[in-house]
Structures are given as C-alpha cells and as structure tokens.
Amino acid sequence: MRMERFTLRGQEAIQSAIEAAERNQHQQVEPEHLLLAMLEQPEGVVRPVLGKIGANVQV
C-alpha cells in the first residue's frame, strides 16, 4: 500500500488500525479496526457524521 497517497489523517487512521489489530492479536486488519481508529480521531469527520444520523458513537 502506498501510504503517501493518503491524507495525514488517513495515514494516522491506518496506523492506529494496524496497532489495534496487533494489540488484540488479530492476524489481519479488518474494517472494524479502521472504524475504531477513525472514531478515536479527535478532529475526525466520522464521529460527527455518524452522530448526525443518530448513531451511538461512544467508544
């Protein structure tokens, strides 16, 4: 994967997703890891968007 093609926030989310998978001893990164990483970004857009549609975004 060419990380330079992603925004800085995207790169951070991917790295956090990898770390989450490793922390949980998962052999591969799944969409759930990436979603968790994006929800944890303090200035990210995922939490506000999901909040607007009424989703519970507590992590």
C-alpha positions as CSV (number, residue, x, y, z in Angstrom):
1,M,0.0,0.0,0.0
2,R,1.3,3.4,-0.9
3,M,0.8,5.4,2.3
4,E,1.8,8.7,0.6
5,R,-1.4,8.6,-1.4
6,F,-3.4,9.1,1.8
7,T,-4.0,12.3,3.7
8,L,-2.2,12.6,7.0
9,R,-5.3,11.7,8.9
10,G,-5.8,8.7,6.7
11,Q,-2.3,7.6,7.4
12,E,-2.8,8.0,11.1
13,A,-6.1,6.0,11.0
14,I,-4.4,3.2,9.1
15,Q,-1.5,3.1,11.5
16,S,-3.9,3.1,14.5
17,A,-6.0,0.3,12.9
18,I,-2.8,-1.8,12.5
19,E,-1.9,-1.2,16.1
20,A,-5.5,-2.1,17.3
21,A,-5.3,-5.4,15.3
22,E,-1.9,-6.2,16.8
23,R,-3.0,-5.3,20.3
24,N,-5.8,-7.8,20.0
25,Q,-3.6,-10.4,18.4
26,H,-5.5,-10.4,15.2
27,Q,-3.6,-11.5,12.1
28,Q,-5.2,-9.0,9.8
29,V,-6.7,-5.6,9.8
30,E,-10.4,-5.6,9.4
31,P,-12.9,-2.8,8.6
32,E,-13.8,-2.7,12.3
33,H,-10.2,-1.8,13.3
34,L,-10.3,1.1,10.8
35,L,-13.7,2.3,12.0
36,L,-12.5,2.3,15.6
37,A,-9.3,4.2,14.6
38,M,-11.4,6.8,12.8
39,L,-13.9,7.1,15.7
40,E,-10.9,7.8,18.0
41,Q,-9.6,10.7,15.9
42,P,-10.3,13.9,17.9
43,E,-10.7,16.1,14.9
44,G,-12.0,13.4,12.5
45,V,-15.2,13.6,10.5
46,V,-16.6,10.1,11.1
47,R,-17.9,10.8,14.6
48,P,-19.9,13.9,13.7
49,V,-21.3,12.3,10.5
50,L,-22.4,9.2,12.4
51,G,-23.8,11.4,15.2
52,K,-26.0,13.3,12.7
53,I,-27.7,10.1,11.6
54,G,-28.4,9.2,15.2
55,A,-25.7,6.5,15.7
56,N,-24.3,6.0,19.2
57,V,-20.6,6.9,18.7
58,Q,-19.3,6.2,22.2
59,V,-16.1,4.2,22.1
